Amino acid sequence: MKFEMYCNHCGHEWREDEENERCYECPQCHSESVYRSRYVICSCGTTVYCDGFTNECDGCGALYNGFGQRLSSPDQWDEDDRYGCFGPQND
């Protein structure tokens, strides 16, 4: 998992390979008003931001969870897992 940061104060953008204390302070203006976003690089080379529950690669359609772990294709998911909580309910 990698991190991309954006300073809300001066607009500076930078990336870190791992989480550390520097992620919360802008290296340019030292402001602590920093927005942090997690991302992974997909096997196709596309950057995938992991800000949601399920995140899709724009390059190849691969799915990643919010922790940057690649998920199997939805057609391989158990039907109860796929529709039990979020899909249509048959009462």
The first five atom37 places (N, CA, C, CB, O) and aatype in JSON, in Angstrom:
{
  "aatype": [12, 11, 13, 6, 12, 18, 4, 2, 8, 4, 7, 8, 6, 17, 1, 6, 3, 6, 6, 2, 6, 1, 4, 18, 6, 4, 14, 5, 4, 8, 15, 6, 15, 19, 18, 1, 15, 1, 18, 19, 9, 4, 15, 4, 7, 16, 16, 19, 18, 4, 3, 7, 13, 16, 2, 6, 4, 3, 7, 4, 7, 0, 10, 18, 2, 7, 13, 7, 5, 1, 10, 15, 15, 14, 3, 5, 17, 3, 6, 3, 3, 1, 18, 7, 4, 13, 7, 14, 5, 2, 3],
  "atom_mask": [
    [1, 1, 1, 1, 1],
    [1, 1, 1, 1, 1],
    [1, 1, 1, 1, 1],
    [1, 1, 1, 1, 1],
    [1, 1, 1, 1, 1],
    [1, 1, 1, 1, 1],
    [1, 1, 1, 1, 1],
    [1, 1, 1, 1, 1],
    [1, 1, 1, 1, 1],
    [1, 1, 1, 1, 1],
    [1, 1, 1, 0, 1],
    [1, 1, 1, 1, 1],
    [1, 1, 1, 1, 1],
    [1, 1, 1, 1, 1],
    [1, 1, 1, 1, 1],
    [1, 1, 1, 1, 1],
    [1, 1, 1, 1, 1],
    [1, 1, 1, 1, 1],
    [1, 1, 1, 1, 1],
    [1, 1, 1, 1, 1],
    [1, 1, 1, 1, 1],
    [1, 1, 1, 1, 1],
    [1, 1, 1, 1, 1],
    [1, 1, 1, 1, 1],
    [1, 1, 1, 1, 1],
    [1, 1, 1, 1, 1],
    [1, 1, 1, 1, 1],
    [1, 1, 1, 1, 1],
    [1, 1, 1, 1, 1],
    [1, 1, 1, 1, 1],
    [1, 1, 1, 1, 1],
    [1, 1, 1, 1, 1],
    [1, 1, 1, 1, 1],
    [1, 1, 1, 1, 1],
    [1, 1, 1, 1, 1],
    [1, 1, 1, 1, 1],
    [1, 1, 1, 1, 1],
    [1, 1, 1, 1, 1],
    [1, 1, 1, 1, 1],
    [1, 1, 1, 1, 1],
    [1, 1, 1, 1, 1],
    [1, 1, 1, 1, 1],
    [1, 1, 1, 1, 1],
    [1, 1, 1, 1, 1],
    [1, 1, 1, 0, 1],
    [1, 1, 1, 1, 1],
    [1, 1, 1, 1, 1],
    [1, 1, 1, 1, 1],
    [1, 1, 1, 1, 1],
    [1, 1, 1, 1, 1],
    [1, 1, 1, 1, 1],
    [1, 1, 1, 0, 1],
    [1, 1, 1, 1, 1],
    [1, 1, 1, 1, 1],
    [1, 1, 1, 1, 1],
    [1, 1, 1, 1, 1],
    [1, 1, 1, 1, 1],
    [1, 1, 1, 1, 1],
    [1, 1, 1, 0, 1],
    [1, 1, 1, 1, 1],
    [1, 1, 1, 0, 1],
    [1, 1, 1, 1, 1],
    [1, 1, 1, 1, 1],
    [1, 1, 1, 1, 1],
    [1, 1, 1, 1, 1],
    [1, 1, 1, 0, 1],
    [1, 1, 1, 1, 1],
    [1, 1, 1, 0, 1],
    [1, 1, 1, 1, 1],
    [1, 1, 1, 1, 1],
    [1, 1, 1, 1, 1],
    [1, 1, 1, 1, 1],
    [1, 1, 1, 1, 1],
    [1, 1, 1, 1, 1],
    [1, 1, 1, 1, 1],
    [1, 1, 1, 1, 1],
    [1, 1, 1, 1, 1],
    [1, 1, 1, 1, 1],
    [1, 1, 1, 1, 1],
    [1, 1, 1, 1, 1],
    [1, 1, 1, 1, 1],
    [1, 1, 1, 1, 1],
    [1, 1, 1, 1, 1],
    [1, 1, 1, 0, 1],
    [1, 1, 1, 1, 1],
    [1, 1, 1, 1, 1],
    [1, 1, 1, 0, 1],
    [1, 1, 1, 1, 1],
    [1, 1, 1, 1, 1],
    [1, 1, 1, 1, 1],
    [1, 1, 1, 1, 1]
  ],
  "atom_positions": [
    [[0.84, -1.17, 0.0], [0.0, 0.0, 0.0], [0.89, 1.23, 0.0], [-0.96, 0.0, 1.21], [1.84, 1.33, 0.77]],
    [[0.56, 2.16, -0.86], [1.29, 3.42, -0.94], [0.33, 4.55, -0.63], [1.95, 3.61, -2.34], [-0.89, 4.36, -0.62]],
    [[0.88, 5.73, -0.37], [0.07, 6.86, 0.02], [0.39, 8.07, -0.83], [0.28, 7.18, 1.5], [1.56, 8.35, -1.12]],
    [[-0.65, 8.79, -1.23], [-0.51, 10.04, -1.96], [-1.09, 11.13, -1.07], [-1.22, 10.0, -3.36], [-2.21, 11.0, -0.57]],
    [[-0.34, 12.21, -0.87], [-0.77, 13.28, 0.0], [-0.94, 14.57, -0.78], [0.22, 13.47, 1.13], [-0.25, 14.82, -1.77]],
    [[-1.88, 15.39, -0.31], [-2.14, 16.7, -0.89], [-2.27, 17.7, 0.26], [-3.42, 16.68, -1.79], [-3.07, 17.49, 1.17]],
    [[-1.5, 18.77, 0.21], [-1.56, 19.8, 1.24], [-2.69, 20.77, 0.91], [-0.2, 20.56, 1.36], [-2.7, 21.4, -0.15]],
    [[-3.63, 20.89, 1.82], [-4.76, 21.81, 1.63], [-4.33, 23.27, 1.75], [-5.86, 21.51, 2.63], [-5.04, 24.16, 1.3]],
    [[-3.17, 23.52, 2.35], [-2.7, 24.88, 2.57], [-1.96, 25.44, 1.35], [-1.78, 24.92, 3.8], [-2.29, 26.53, 0.88]],
    [[-0.97, 24.71, 0.82], [-0.16, 25.23, -0.28], [-0.36, 24.48, -1.6], [1.3, 25.19, 0.1], [0.14, 24.92, -2.64]],
    [[-1.07, 23.35, -1.58], [-1.33, 22.61, -2.82], [-0.25, 21.63, -3.22], [0.0, 0.0, 0.0], [-0.34, 21.0, -4.27]],
    [[0.78, 21.49, -2.4], [1.88, 20.56, -2.71], [1.37, 19.11, -2.69], [3.05, 20.74, -1.69], [0.6, 18.74, -1.8]],
    [[1.8, 18.31, -3.65], [1.45, 16.89, -3.71], [2.71, 16.05, -3.63], [0.67, 16.56, -5.02], [3.74, 16.4, -4.21]],
    [[2.63, 14.93, -2.9], [3.77, 14.02, -2.81], [3.28, 12.63, -2.48], [4.79, 14.49, -1.75], [2.13, 12.44, -2.07]],
    [[4.16, 11.64, -2.67], [3.84, 10.24, -2.41], [4.82, 9.64, -1.42], [3.84, 9.43, -3.72], [5.99, 10.02, -1.37]],
    [[4.32, 8.71, -0.64], [5.14, 7.95, 0.32], [4.9, 6.47, 0.07], [4.79, 8.34, 1.81], [3.78, 6.07, -0.25]],
    [[5.94, 5.66, 0.2], [5.81, 4.23, 0.0], [5.21, 3.52, 1.21], [7.15, 3.63, -0.33], [4.72, 2.4, 1.09]],
    [[5.26, 4.15, 2.36], [4.7, 3.54, 3.56], [4.22, 4.64, 4.49], [5.74, 2.62, 4.27], [4.64, 5.79, 4.38]],
    [[3.35, 4.26, 5.42], [2.82, 5.23, 6.36], [3.87, 5.56, 7.41], [1.53, 4.71, 7.03], [4.5, 4.67, 7.98]],
    [[4.05, 6.83, 7.66], [4.96, 7.27, 8.71], [4.51, 8.65, 9.2], [6.44, 7.32, 8.21], [3.54, 9.2, 8.67]],
    [[5.18, 9.18, 10.17], [4.78, 10.45, 10.76], [4.83, 11.59, 9.76], [5.65, 10.78, 11.94], [4.07, 12.56, 9.88]],
    [[5.71, 11.51, 8.76], [5.83, 12.58, 7.78], [4.58, 12.69, 6.9], [7.05, 12.35, 6.91], [4.38, 13.72, 6.25]],
    [[3.74, 11.66, 6.87], [2.53, 11.68, 6.04], [1.56, 12.76, 6.49], [1.84, 10.32, 6.08], [0.68, 13.14, 5.72]],
    [[1.7, 13.26, 7.68], [0.73, 14.19, 8.24], [1.22, 15.63, 8.26], [0.36, 13.76, 9.62], [0.54, 16.51, 8.8]],
    [[2.39, 15.89, 7.7], [2.92, 17.25, 7.64], [3.49, 17.5, 6.26], [4.0, 17.47, 8.74], [4.27, 16.7, 5.74]],
    [[3.12, 18.62, 5.66], [3.6, 18.98, 4.33], [5.1, 19.27, 4.39], [2.83, 20.2, 3.77], [5.53, 20.07, 5.22]],
    [[5.92, 18.64, 3.53], [7.36, 18.9, 3.55], [7.72, 20.29, 3.02], [8.08, 17.85, 2.75], [8.83, 20.77, 3.24]],
    [[6.79, 20.93, 2.32], [7.07, 22.24, 1.73], [6.73, 23.39, 2.69], [6.29, 22.4, 0.43], [7.55, 24.28, 2.9]],
    [[5.52, 23.37, 3.27], [5.11, 24.5, 4.12], [4.92, 24.09, 5.59], [3.82, 25.1, 3.59], [4.66, 24.95, 6.43]],
    [[5.05, 22.8, 5.89], [4.94, 22.25, 7.24], [3.54, 22.35, 7.84], [5.91, 22.95, 8.15], [3.36, 22.25, 9.05]],
    [[2.56, 22.56, 6.99], [1.17, 22.57, 7.44], [0.74, 21.14, 7.77], [0.24, 23.21, 6.37], [1.22, 20.19, 7.15]],
    [[-0.15, 21.0, 8.73], [-0.69, 19.69, 9.06], [-2.07, 19.47, 8.43], [-0.77, 19.52, 10.57], [-2.75, 18.5, 8.75]],
    [[-2.46, 20.37, 7.54], [-3.74, 20.25, 6.84], [-3.49, 19.43, 5.56], [-4.34, 21.66, 6.51], [-3.41, 19.99, 4.46]],
    [[-3.39, 18.1, 5.73], [-3.0, 17.22, 4.64], [-4.09, 16.19, 4.39], [-1.66, 16.53, 4.95], [-4.59, 15.55, 5.32]],
    [[-4.45, 16.02, 3.11], [-5.38, 14.96, 2.72], [-4.55, 13.77, 2.26], [-6.36, 15.44, 1.58], [-3.64, 13.92, 1.45]],
    [[-4.85, 12.59, 2.79], [-4.08, 11.38, 2.48], [-4.97, 10.38, 1.77], [-3.47, 10.77, 3.76], [-6.09, 10.12, 2.22]],
    [[-4.47, 9.81, 0.67], [-5.21, 8.82, -0.09], [-4.34, 7.58, -0.29], [-5.68, 9.39, -1.44], [-3.15, 7.7, -0.59]],
    [[-4.93, 6.39, -0.12], [-4.19, 5.14, -0.33], [-4.33, 4.72, -1.8], [-4.71, 4.0, 0.62], [-5.36, 4.95, -2.43]],
    [[-3.26, 4.09, -2.33], [-3.33, 3.59, -3.69], [-2.41, 2.39, -3.87], [-2.97, 4.69, -4.68], [-1.49, 2.17, -3.08]],
    [[-2.66, 1.62, -4.92], [-1.79, 0.53, -5.34], [-1.57, 0.67, -6.83], [-2.41, -0.88, -4.98], [-2.34, 1.32, -7.53]],
    [[-0.51, 0.05, -7.31], [-0.26, -0.01, -8.74], [-0.71, -1.39, -9.21], [1.26, 0.25, -9.08], [-0.17, -2.41, -8.78]],
    [[-1.71, -1.43, -10.09], [-2.24, -2.69, -10.61], [-1.19, -3.38, -11.48], [-3.54, -2.43, -11.44], [-0.24, -2.75, -11.93]],
    [[-1.36, -4.66, -11.69], [-0.42, -5.42, -12.53], [-0.39, -4.89, -13.97], [-0.79, -6.9, -12.54], [0.58, -5.13, -14.69]],
    [[-1.44, -4.16, -14.39], [-1.45, -3.57, -15.74], [-0.74, -2.22, -15.77], [-2.9, -3.41, -16.23], [-0.57, -1.63, -16.83]],
    [[-0.31, -1.72, -14.59], [0.42, -0.47, -14.51], [-0.42, 0.74, -14.15], [0.0, 0.0, 0.0], [0.12, 1.84, -14.01]],
    [[-1.73, 0.58, -14.0], [-2.62, 1.69, -13.68], [-2.66, 1.93, -12.17], [-4.04, 1.4, -14.21], [-2.65, 0.98, -11.39]],
    [[-2.7, 3.18, -11.76], [-2.84, 3.53, -10.35], [-4.3, 3.37, -9.95], [-2.35, 4.98, -10.09], [-5.2, 3.91, -10.6]],
    [[-4.54, 2.62, -8.87], [-5.89, 2.4, -8.36], [-5.97, 2.99, -6.96], [-6.26, 0.86, -8.35], [-5.25, 2.56, -6.06]],
    [[-6.83, 3.99, -6.78], [-7.02, 4.62, -5.47], [-7.98, 3.77, -4.66], [-7.55, 6.06, -5.61], [-9.06, 3.42, -5.13]],
    [[-7.6, 3.45, -3.44], [-8.36, 2.53, -2.58], [-9.12, 3.31, -1.51], [-7.42, 1.51, -1.91], [-8.9, 3.12, -0.32]],
    [[-10.0, 4.18, -1.97], [-10.77, 5.03, -1.06], [-12.14, 4.46, -0.75], [-10.91, 6.41, -1.63], [-12.84, 4.99, 0.11]],
    [[-12.55, 3.4, -1.44], [-13.87, 2.83, -1.22], [-13.81, 1.4, -0.74], [0.0, 0.0, 0.0], [-12.74, 0.85, -0.51]],
    [[-14.99, 0.81, -0.58], [-15.1, -0.59, -0.15], [-14.54, -1.52, -1.23], [-16.57, -0.94, 0.16], [-13.77, -2.43, -0.93]],
    [[-14.94, -1.28, -2.48], [-14.42, -2.02, -3.63], [-13.98, -0.99, -4.66], [-15.49, -3.0, -4.23], [-14.72, -0.05, -4.95]],
    [[-12.77, -1.16, -5.21], [-12.18, -0.18, -6.12], [-11.77, -0.88, -7.41], [-10.97, 0.53, -5.46], [-11.05, -1.88, -7.37]],
    [[-12.21, -0.36, -8.53], [-11.97, -1.0, -9.83], [-10.86, -0.29, -10.59], [-13.25, -1.03, -10.67], [-10.82, 0.93, -10.63]],
    [[-9.97, -1.08, -11.19], [-8.9, -0.55, -12.02], [-9.5, -0.08, -13.34], [-7.79, -1.63, -12.26], [-10.22, -0.82, -14.0]],
    [[-9.21, 1.16, -13.72], [-9.69, 1.7, -14.99], [-9.01, 1.07, -16.18], [-9.5, 3.2, -15.03], [-9.55, 1.1, -17.29]],
    [[-7.83, 0.49, -15.97], [-7.09, -0.1, -17.07], [-7.54, -1.49, -17.48], [0.0, 0.0, 0.0], [-7.68, -1.78, -18.66]],
    [[-7.79, -2.36, -16.48], [-8.11, -3.75, -16.81], [-9.36, -4.28, -16.11], [-6.95, -4.62, -16.45], [-9.79, -5.4, -16.39]],
    [[-9.94, -3.5, -15.2], [-11.15, -3.92, -14.51], [-10.92, -4.76, -13.25], [0.0, 0.0, 0.0], [-11.89, -5.22, -12.65]],
    [[-9.68, -4.95, -12.86], [-9.4, -5.72, -11.64], [-9.98, -4.99, -10.44], [-7.86, -5.93, -11.46], [-10.05, -3.76, -10.42]],
    [[-10.4, -5.75, -9.43], [-11.0, -5.18, -8.23], [-10.04, -5.27, -7.05], [-12.32, -5.9, -7.9], [-9.31, -6.25, -6.89]],
    [[-10.05, -4.22, -6.23], [-9.22, -4.16, -5.02], [-10.09, -3.71, -3.86], [-8.0, -3.19, -5.21], [-11.03, -2.94, -4.05]],
    [[-9.79, -4.2, -2.67], [-10.52, -3.74, -1.49], [-9.86, -2.46, -0.97], [-10.57, -4.83, -0.39], [-8.88, -1.99, -1.55]],
    [[-10.38, -1.92, 0.12], [-9.86, -0.68, 0.68], [-8.47, -0.77, 1.25], [0.0, 0.0, 0.0], [-7.85, 0.25, 1.55]],
    [[-7.96, -2.0, 1.43], [-6.6, -2.21, 1.94], [-5.6, -2.5, 0.82], [-6.6, -3.35, 2.93], [-4.43, -2.76, 1.09]],
    [[-6.06, -2.44, -0.44], [-5.17, -2.66, -1.58], [-4.98, -4.1, -1.96], [0.0, 0.0, 0.0], [-4.09, -4.42, -2.75]],
    [[-5.78, -5.0, -1.41], [-5.68, -6.42, -1.75], [-6.54, -6.69, -2.99], [-6.13, -7.32, -0.55], [-7.7, -6.27, -3.07]],
    [[-5.96, -7.41, -3.94], [-6.71, -7.73, -5.15], [-7.79, -8.77, -4.83], [-5.76, -8.25, -6.27], [-7.54, -9.74, -4.13]],
    [[-8.98, -8.54, -5.36], [-10.11, -9.43, -5.15], [-10.32, -10.32, -6.36], [-11.37, -8.63, -4.85], [-9.95, -9.96, -7.48]],
    [[-10.91, -11.47, -6.14], [-11.25, -12.35, -7.26], [-12.42, -11.73, -8.03], [-11.62, -13.78, -6.75], [-13.07, -10.8, -7.54]],
    [[-12.66, -12.22, -9.21], [-13.75, -11.74, -10.05], [-15.09, -12.03, -9.38], [-13.69, -12.39, -11.45], [-15.24, -13.08, -8.77]],
    [[-16.08, -11.12, -9.46], [-17.37, -11.34, -8.81], [-18.07, -12.63, -9.25], [-18.28, -10.17, -9.08], [-18.84, -13.19, -8.47]],
    [[-17.82, -13.11, -10.46], [-18.46, -14.37, -10.88], [-17.9, -15.57, -10.12], [-18.27, -14.57, -12.38], [-18.47, -16.66, -10.19]],
    [[-16.8, -15.4, -9.4], [-16.24, -16.47, -8.58], [-16.7, -16.38, -7.13], [-14.73, -16.43, -8.65], [-16.42, -17.28, -6.34]],
    [[-17.41, -15.31, -6.76], [-17.89, -15.14, -5.4], [-19.09, -16.05, -5.16], [-18.26, -13.67, -5.12], [-19.85, -16.35, -6.08]],
    [[-19.24, -16.48, -3.92], [-20.39, -17.26, -3.52], [-21.64, -16.38, -3.66], [-20.23, -17.78, -2.05], [-21.62, -15.2, -3.3]],
    [[-22.72, -16.94, -4.18], [-23.92, -16.14, -4.44], [-24.44, -15.47, -3.18], [-25.01, -17.02, -5.04], [-24.91, -14.33, -3.25]],
    [[-24.37, -16.13, -2.03], [-24.82, -15.51, -0.78], [-23.96, -14.3, -0.42], [-24.8, -16.53, 0.36], [-24.47, -13.29, 0.06]],
    [[-22.65, -14.41, -0.66], [-21.76, -13.28, -0.39], [-22.03, -12.13, -1.34], [-20.31, -13.71, -0.49], [-21.96, -10.96, -0.96]],
    [[-22.33, -12.46, -2.59], [-22.51, -11.45, -3.6], [-23.81, -10.68, -3.42], [-22.48, -12.08, -4.97], [-23.84, -9.46, -3.59]],
    [[-24.88, -11.37, -3.07], [-26.19, -10.72, -3.01], [-26.8, -10.66, -1.61], [-27.12, -11.43, -3.92], [-27.76, -9.92, -1.4]],
    [[-26.26, -11.42, -0.66], [-26.87, -11.52, 0.65], [-27.07, -10.19, 1.37], [0.0, 0.0, 0.0], [-28.12, -9.95, 1.96]],
    [[-26.06, -9.33, 1.33], [-26.15, -8.07, 2.06], [-26.56, -6.89, 1.18], [-24.83, -7.77, 2.71], [-27.26, -5.99, 1.65]],
    [[-26.14, -6.89, -0.08], [-26.3, -5.7, -0.89], [-27.26, -5.87, -2.06], [-24.98, -5.29, -1.41], [-27.74, -4.87, -2.61]],
    [[-27.57, -7.09, -2.45], [-28.38, -7.32, -3.64], [-29.86, -7.33, -3.35], [0.0, 0.0, 0.0], [-30.3, -7.05, -2.23]],
    [[-30.64, -7.64, -4.38], [-32.09, -7.69, -4.2], [-32.48, -8.76, -3.2], [-32.78, -7.93, -5.54], [-31.88, -9.84, -3.17]],
    [[-33.47, -8.48, -2.41], [-33.95, -9.42, -1.39], [-35.19, -10.14, -1.88], [-34.24, -8.68, -0.06], [-36.12, -9.51, -2.39]],
    [[-35.22, -11.46, -1.74], [-36.38, -12.26, -2.1], [-37.05, -12.73, -0.81], [-35.99, -13.48, -3.0], [-36.64, -13.73, -0.21]],
    [[-38.07, -11.99, -0.38], [-38.75, -12.32, 0.87], [-39.91, -13.23, 0.65], [-39.21, -11.08, 1.58], [-40.59, -13.61, 1.6]]
  ]
}
